[in-house]
């Protein structure tokens, strides 16, 4: 493998401070999950909900770090496989850092996972690594650390199947207000300090002395550095780091002729989340979706990372929602929520309440929300749910049920709690 594509300073950083900080022993007690790369989520956004994960499925985690995405994918795919073990080399882990790889390998051993192939290297070398193409690629927190992110995305595309897709994450500009002036200050302050560990000490000392007026200190969403030195180094001492606005994100995706099919969570990018004034909403009603998303990002000013799915296919989600939110065979799948407990909660209050980094959200739910939620077990399709509800209320008509389900779906999907699966068997 060519060493020319390696970034020595970046590699040295992650050798000294594997990121994120993880203790392999913790795998005995929990599985770290998130977005992208939840199977129900990526199936929804990239494969019209039609992918059968009991069959072979090849995934690449490019920039695997200490293993969060690789472990999550490998465990989910193993659980979905016929023997509970998954397929050989089903997940390929790739990272520059040998220290990070060791942590990821130890985590896999604790879990007994046998379906991960571990490789050291740069994602920029993927076109020359002679790997078979992948159905899915996870690349989180990597592109924004490259000198040329567009080249990195093109490299990923070189090993992506024509009908495959990717789950990506890059930093968001407005939610990281205060980071980049402080990074610049620290480069000047630590320019004669050779050891990274000494730079960490100076940084900790500086953070204690920052005045209340400092933008970094004023930003309540920047708390990662408090978790460990690895998080601090990644946030404030990184040698190559940039952030994106929504329009810049769109340009990055377009540079590889890809289509952006889902921003996670969708509600964060909806103007209606932040604007309730009908006059203001009417002023924006003729703007395209990405322009409205860019406006929502500016209004919220708290999105510190963009998580999104891309594919070569066009209008993937539109096709899914237009054709299947009313299809009898579609199966609603709750993400990490217990259907019975959710239904009991909705019976007490037909509202969905949450907070998006300081923005309180209350979504009104349809009359049948609790009854629908109780039956979202990941197996029942809409026809079966309707038939059960019809027994309880023989006057219920299909078109009324579909309207109620669409409202239920829109609310829960906007917060990344509900996806659609379509069985082809």
PLY file of the C-alpha trace (Angstrom):
ply
format ascii 1.0
element vertex 425
property float x
property float y
property float z
element edge 424
property int vertex1
property int vertex2
end_header
0.00 0.00 0.00
1.28 3.44 -0.92
2.39 5.49 2.05
1.96 8.69 0.04
-1.73 8.88 0.88
-1.13 8.71 4.63
-1.32 11.90 6.66
1.52 11.48 9.20
0.27 14.10 11.69
-3.24 12.66 11.69
-1.95 9.10 12.02
0.37 10.07 14.89
-2.52 11.75 16.70
-4.71 8.66 16.63
-1.83 6.38 17.56
-1.28 8.45 20.70
-4.96 9.05 21.44
-7.22 6.38 19.89
-10.63 7.94 19.28
-13.19 7.75 20.68
-11.94 6.50 24.04
-13.41 3.03 24.60
-12.88 0.22 27.12
-13.33 -3.18 25.42
-14.59 -4.71 28.69
-17.70 -2.54 28.39
-18.86 -4.71 25.48
-20.04 -7.24 28.06
-22.72 -4.79 29.19
-23.78 -2.69 26.21
-23.78 -2.18 22.46
-23.12 1.38 21.31
-25.60 2.30 18.60
-26.17 5.44 16.60
-26.52 6.94 13.14
-25.70 6.20 10.44
-25.51 2.42 9.99
-28.46 1.20 12.03
-29.73 -1.58 9.76
-33.39 -0.54 9.80
-32.37 3.04 9.11
-29.98 2.36 6.23
-32.43 -0.14 4.73
-35.12 2.55 4.78
-33.01 5.30 3.21
-30.88 3.34 0.76
-32.74 0.19 -0.24
-36.46 1.11 -0.21
-36.78 -1.04 2.90
-36.33 -4.15 0.76
-32.95 -5.49 1.84
-32.86 -8.93 3.45
-29.96 -8.94 5.92
-30.11 -12.68 6.41
-28.40 -12.87 3.01
-24.77 -11.83 2.34
-24.24 -8.09 2.72
-20.82 -6.44 2.47
-20.11 -3.31 4.52
-17.01 -1.13 4.76
-16.26 1.12 7.72
-13.75 3.62 6.36
-11.99 5.33 9.23
-13.16 2.84 11.81
-11.46 4.42 14.84
-11.91 2.39 18.00
-14.76 0.47 16.43
-18.18 1.94 17.21
-19.62 1.60 13.69
-17.86 -1.66 12.84
-18.99 -3.33 16.06
-22.57 -2.07 15.67
-22.81 -3.23 12.05
-21.14 -6.57 12.69
-23.38 -7.33 15.68
-26.57 -6.39 13.84
-25.59 -8.39 10.75
-24.61 -11.39 12.86
-27.96 -11.24 14.66
-29.77 -11.11 11.30
-27.86 -14.05 9.80
-29.21 -17.63 9.80
-26.58 -18.94 12.25
-26.27 -15.79 14.37
-22.60 -15.41 13.41
-22.79 -13.53 10.11
-20.67 -14.16 7.03
-16.88 -14.17 6.72
-15.42 -10.68 6.12
-18.95 -9.27 6.09
-17.70 -6.03 7.64
-14.34 -4.55 6.61
-12.75 -2.19 9.11
-10.16 0.26 7.75
-8.16 2.82 9.73
-4.74 4.50 9.74
-4.17 3.92 13.44
-2.85 0.60 14.70
-3.67 1.64 18.27
-7.30 2.32 17.34
-7.48 -0.98 15.47
-6.27 -2.89 18.55
-9.09 -1.40 20.62
-11.64 -2.31 17.94
-10.27 -5.86 17.67
-10.41 -6.32 21.43
-14.02 -5.12 21.47
-14.90 -7.63 18.75
-13.23 -10.44 20.73
-15.22 -9.60 23.86
-18.42 -9.85 21.79
-17.30 -13.00 20.01
-17.77 -11.39 16.61
-16.23 -13.35 13.75
-17.50 -11.43 10.73
-15.07 -8.47 10.71
-11.96 -8.11 8.55
-9.50 -5.65 10.11
-7.20 -3.63 7.86
-4.81 -0.75 8.44
-4.62 1.90 5.75
-5.99 5.10 4.28
-9.35 5.33 2.56
-7.53 7.28 -0.17
-5.83 4.00 -1.15
-9.10 2.08 -1.61
-8.95 2.12 -5.43
-5.69 0.16 -5.26
-6.49 -2.30 -2.47
-8.18 -4.92 -4.68
-11.23 -5.23 -2.42
-14.52 -6.56 -3.74
-17.17 -3.82 -4.00
-19.39 -3.08 -1.03
-23.15 -2.87 -0.62
-22.73 -0.22 2.06
-20.01 2.13 3.27
-19.90 3.92 6.62
-17.56 6.91 6.77
-18.06 9.08 9.83
-15.82 11.89 10.99
-13.19 11.30 8.30
-13.83 13.34 5.16
-13.59 16.61 7.08
-10.09 15.61 8.22
-8.74 15.20 4.68
-6.81 17.82 2.73
-9.16 17.11 -0.18
-12.51 15.71 1.04
-13.81 15.44 -2.55
-10.96 13.07 -3.38
-11.83 11.00 -0.33
-15.47 10.69 -1.39
-14.45 9.67 -4.92
-12.17 7.03 -3.41
-15.09 5.61 -1.44
-17.23 5.56 -4.59
-14.58 3.44 -6.33
-15.43 0.47 -4.11
-19.20 1.02 -3.85
-21.57 -1.22 -5.78
-23.66 0.54 -8.39
-26.84 -0.03 -6.36
-25.12 0.50 -2.99
-25.18 3.46 -0.63
-23.23 5.27 2.05
-23.85 6.65 5.51
-21.66 9.68 6.17
-20.97 12.25 8.89
-19.16 15.55 8.62
-18.99 18.43 11.07
-21.60 21.18 10.99
-20.29 24.74 10.97
-22.79 26.65 13.10
-23.00 24.16 15.97
-19.19 24.27 16.30
-19.09 28.02 16.85
-15.94 28.83 18.80
-13.97 25.72 17.82
-11.90 27.09 14.97
-10.69 30.35 16.56
-9.63 28.27 19.57
-7.87 25.72 17.34
-5.96 28.59 15.69
-5.04 30.07 19.06
-3.77 26.72 20.30
-1.59 26.21 17.22
0.15 29.49 18.05
0.31 28.79 21.77
1.74 25.29 21.38
3.96 25.79 18.32
7.15 25.22 20.33
5.68 22.31 22.32
6.75 19.01 20.77
4.87 16.39 22.76
1.15 16.06 22.10
0.61 15.18 25.75
2.12 18.54 26.75
-0.17 20.28 24.28
-3.10 18.58 25.99
-1.97 19.94 29.36
-1.65 23.47 27.98
-5.08 23.18 26.38
-6.68 22.08 29.64
-5.01 24.98 31.39
-6.24 27.45 28.77
-9.82 26.16 28.97
-9.85 26.90 32.68
-8.81 30.50 32.00
-11.17 31.36 29.15
-13.36 34.39 29.93
-17.13 34.10 29.87
-17.16 36.11 26.64
-15.25 33.45 24.67
-17.42 31.85 21.96
-16.17 28.33 22.71
-17.04 28.70 26.37
-20.40 30.24 25.45
-21.33 27.30 23.20
-23.25 24.82 25.42
-23.17 22.08 22.78
-19.39 21.63 22.81
-18.84 19.16 25.63
-16.96 16.28 23.99
-13.59 17.45 25.32
-14.78 16.85 28.87
-15.03 13.09 28.34
-11.33 12.28 27.85
-8.03 13.52 26.46
-8.76 11.69 23.20
-11.92 13.73 22.73
-10.07 16.94 23.58
-7.33 16.24 21.03
-9.86 15.40 18.32
-11.85 18.57 18.97
-9.18 21.19 19.59
-5.75 19.89 18.57
-6.51 18.24 15.25
-4.03 19.07 12.49
-6.62 18.98 9.68
-10.21 19.94 10.39
-13.07 21.76 8.66
-16.86 22.00 8.97
-19.74 22.18 6.50
-22.93 24.13 5.99
-25.84 22.44 4.21
-25.02 24.07 0.83
-21.37 22.98 1.16
-22.56 19.50 2.04
-24.69 19.40 -1.13
-21.66 20.48 -3.19
-19.51 17.73 -1.64
-22.10 15.07 -2.47
-22.56 16.39 -6.01
-18.78 16.28 -6.60
-19.07 12.48 -6.85
-22.39 12.48 -8.75
-24.20 11.14 -5.71
-27.67 11.96 -4.41
-28.38 12.98 -0.83
-31.38 10.92 0.28
-31.67 11.56 4.00
-30.48 14.05 6.64
-30.63 12.66 10.18
-32.76 13.55 12.07
-35.08 15.07 9.41
-36.83 17.35 11.90
-33.61 19.29 12.50
-33.65 20.45 8.87
-37.32 21.48 8.69
-38.15 25.18 8.90
-41.41 24.37 10.64
-39.42 23.04 13.59
-38.23 26.54 14.43
-40.70 28.89 12.72
-44.34 28.95 13.79
-45.12 32.33 12.26
-47.34 31.72 9.16
-46.13 34.93 7.51
-42.50 33.80 7.69
-43.37 30.30 6.52
-45.29 31.65 3.52
-42.24 33.72 2.56
-40.23 30.49 2.31
-42.88 28.14 0.88
-41.60 28.28 -2.73
-37.98 27.55 -1.83
-36.51 24.14 -2.65
-35.90 21.57 0.07
-32.16 22.09 0.47
-32.53 25.88 0.63
-35.11 25.45 3.36
-32.79 23.00 5.15
-29.96 25.54 4.95
-32.23 28.18 6.47
-33.27 25.80 9.26
-29.61 25.13 10.03
-28.91 28.86 10.34
-31.93 29.45 12.55
-31.15 26.53 14.88
-27.38 27.24 14.97
-26.89 24.08 17.05
-26.16 21.38 14.46
-22.56 20.40 15.14
-22.53 17.39 12.83
-24.39 16.40 9.68
-25.34 12.73 9.45
-26.70 11.73 6.05
-27.17 8.98 3.48
-26.10 9.13 -0.17
-26.66 6.88 -3.15
-26.31 6.91 -6.91
-30.07 6.34 -7.16
-32.46 9.29 -7.44
-35.44 10.06 -5.20
-35.02 6.92 -3.09
-36.95 8.17 -0.06
-39.58 9.89 -2.18
-40.25 6.59 -3.94
-40.44 4.76 -0.63
-42.81 7.19 1.05
-45.02 7.82 -1.98
-45.54 4.16 -2.81
-45.34 2.39 0.53
-46.76 4.48 3.36
-50.11 3.23 2.07
-49.02 -0.20 0.81
-50.63 -3.13 2.61
-47.37 -5.09 2.68
-45.17 -2.40 4.24
-43.92 -3.07 7.78
-43.32 -0.18 10.20
-40.16 -0.73 12.28
-39.55 1.15 15.52
-35.93 1.93 16.26
-34.85 0.98 19.78
-38.30 1.65 21.23
-40.55 -0.86 22.96
-43.92 -0.89 21.21
-45.95 -1.79 24.30
-44.28 0.81 26.50
-44.62 3.45 23.79
-48.31 2.70 23.39
-48.90 2.96 27.14
-47.20 6.36 27.14
-49.23 7.61 24.17
-52.48 6.54 25.83
-51.68 8.95 28.65
-50.72 11.79 26.30
-51.07 11.80 22.49
-47.93 13.90 22.11
-44.32 13.26 21.23
-42.02 15.51 23.25
-38.27 15.92 23.01
-35.55 18.56 22.87
-33.03 19.25 20.13
-30.10 20.84 21.97
-32.15 23.52 23.64
-35.07 23.58 21.18
-38.16 22.02 22.81
-40.25 19.93 20.40
-43.87 18.86 20.85
-45.52 16.89 18.05
-49.26 16.27 18.13
-50.12 12.69 17.19
-53.22 11.28 15.48
-56.08 9.66 17.35
-54.93 6.10 16.55
-51.28 6.73 17.54
-51.28 4.51 20.63
-53.10 1.67 18.86
-50.72 1.80 15.90
-47.62 2.04 18.11
-48.65 -1.05 20.09
-48.68 -3.09 16.88
-45.36 -1.87 15.45
-43.49 -5.04 16.38
-41.32 -5.14 13.27
-43.32 -8.05 11.83
-46.89 -6.87 11.25
-47.54 -5.11 7.96
-50.11 -2.34 7.51
-52.79 -4.76 6.39
-52.40 -6.84 9.55
-52.42 -3.74 11.77
-55.53 -2.43 10.04
-57.33 -5.75 10.43
-56.59 -5.82 14.16
-57.87 -2.26 14.57
-60.92 -3.08 12.45
-61.89 -5.70 15.02
-61.86 -3.00 17.69
-63.78 -0.53 15.52
-65.69 -2.07 12.64
-66.45 1.41 11.26
-62.75 2.07 10.58
-62.07 2.42 6.87
-58.77 1.77 5.10
-58.34 5.32 3.81
-58.92 6.72 7.31
-56.36 4.30 8.75
-53.79 5.19 6.07
-54.21 8.90 6.82
-53.71 8.21 10.51
-50.66 6.05 9.85
-49.04 8.68 7.61
-49.36 11.27 10.39
-47.92 8.76 12.87
-45.08 7.92 10.49
-44.22 11.55 9.73
-43.91 12.41 13.42
-41.81 9.41 14.47
-39.67 9.26 11.33
-38.81 12.95 11.66
-37.12 12.09 14.97
-35.52 8.94 13.54
-37.71 6.59 15.57
-39.62 4.83 12.77
-38.68 3.30 9.42
-40.41 1.27 6.73
-39.51 -2.26 5.73
-40.92 -4.05 2.72
-40.63 -7.82 2.56
-40.12 -9.24 -0.90
-40.78 -12.86 0.06
0 1
1 2
2 3
3 4
4 5
5 6
6 7
7 8
8 9
9 10
10 11
11 12
12 13
13 14
14 15
15 16
16 17
17 18
18 19
19 20
20 21
21 22
22 23
23 24
24 25
25 26
26 27
27 28
28 29
29 30
30 31
31 32
32 33
33 34
34 35
35 36
36 37
37 38
38 39
39 40
40 41
41 42
42 43
43 44
44 45
45 46
46 47
47 48
48 49
49 50
50 51
51 52
52 53
53 54
54 55
55 56
56 57
57 58
58 59
59 60
60 61
61 62
62 63
63 64
64 65
65 66
66 67
67 68
68 69
69 70
70 71
71 72
72 73
73 74
74 75
75 76
76 77
77 78
78 79
79 80
80 81
81 82
82 83
83 84
84 85
85 86
86 87
87 88
88 89
89 90
90 91
91 92
92 93
93 94
94 95
95 96
96 97
97 98
98 99
99 100
100 101
101 102
102 103
103 104
104 105
105 106
106 107
107 108
108 109
109 110
110 111
111 112
112 113
113 114
114 115
115 116
116 117
117 118
118 119
119 120
120 121
121 122
122 123
123 124
124 125
125 126
126 127
127 128
128 129
129 130
130 131
131 132
132 133
133 134
134 135
135 136
136 137
137 138
138 139
139 140
140 141
141 142
142 143
143 144
144 145
145 146
146 147
147 148
148 149
149 150
150 151
151 152
152 153
153 154
154 155
155 156
156 157
157 158
158 159
159 160
160 161
161 162
162 163
163 164
164 165
165 166
166 167
167 168
168 169
169 170
170 171
171 172
172 173
173 174
174 175
175 176
176 177
177 178
178 179
179 180
180 181
181 182
182 183
183 184
184 185
185 186
186 187
187 188
188 189
189 190
190 191
191 192
192 193
193 194
194 195
195 196
196 197
197 198
198 199
199 200
200 201
201 202
202 203
203 204
204 205
205 206
206 207
207 208
208 209
209 210
210 211
211 212
212 213
213 214
214 215
215 216
216 217
217 218
218 219
219 220
220 221
221 222
222 223
223 224
224 225
225 226
226 227
227 228
228 229
229 230
230 231
231 232
232 233
233 234
234 235
235 236
236 237
237 238
238 239
239 240
240 241
241 242
242 243
243 244
244 245
245 246
246 247
247 248
248 249
249 250
250 251
251 252
252 253
253 254
254 255
255 256
256 257
257 258
258 259
259 260
260 261
261 262
262 263
263 264
264 265
265 266
266 267
267 268
268 269
269 270
270 271
271 272
272 273
273 274
274 275
275 276
276 277
277 278
278 279
279 280
280 281
281 282
282 283
283 284
284 285
285 286
286 287
287 288
288 289
289 290
290 291
291 292
292 293
293 294
294 295
295 296
296 297
297 298
298 299
299 300
300 301
301 302
302 303
303 304
304 305
305 306
306 307
307 308
308 309
309 310
310 311
311 312
312 313
313 314
314 315
315 316
316 317
317 318
318 319
319 320
320 321
321 322
322 323
323 324
324 325
325 326
326 327
327 328
328 329
329 330
330 331
331 332
332 333
333 334
334 335
335 336
336 337
337 338
338 339
339 340
340 341
341 342
342 343
343 344
344 345
345 346
346 347
347 348
348 349
349 350
350 351
351 352
352 353
353 354
354 355
355 356
356 357
357 358
358 359
359 360
360 361
361 362
362 363
363 364
364 365
365 366
366 367
367 368
368 369
369 370
370 371
371 372
372 373
373 374
374 375
375 376
376 377
377 378
378 379
379 380
380 381
381 382
382 383
383 384
384 385
385 386
386 387
387 388
388 389
389 390
390 391
391 392
392 393
393 394
394 395
395 396
396 397
397 398
398 399
399 400
400 401
401 402
402 403
403 404
404 405
405 406
406 407
407 408
408 409
409 410
410 411
411 412
412 413
413 414
414 415
415 416
416 417
417 418
418 419
419 420
420 421
421 422
422 423
423 424
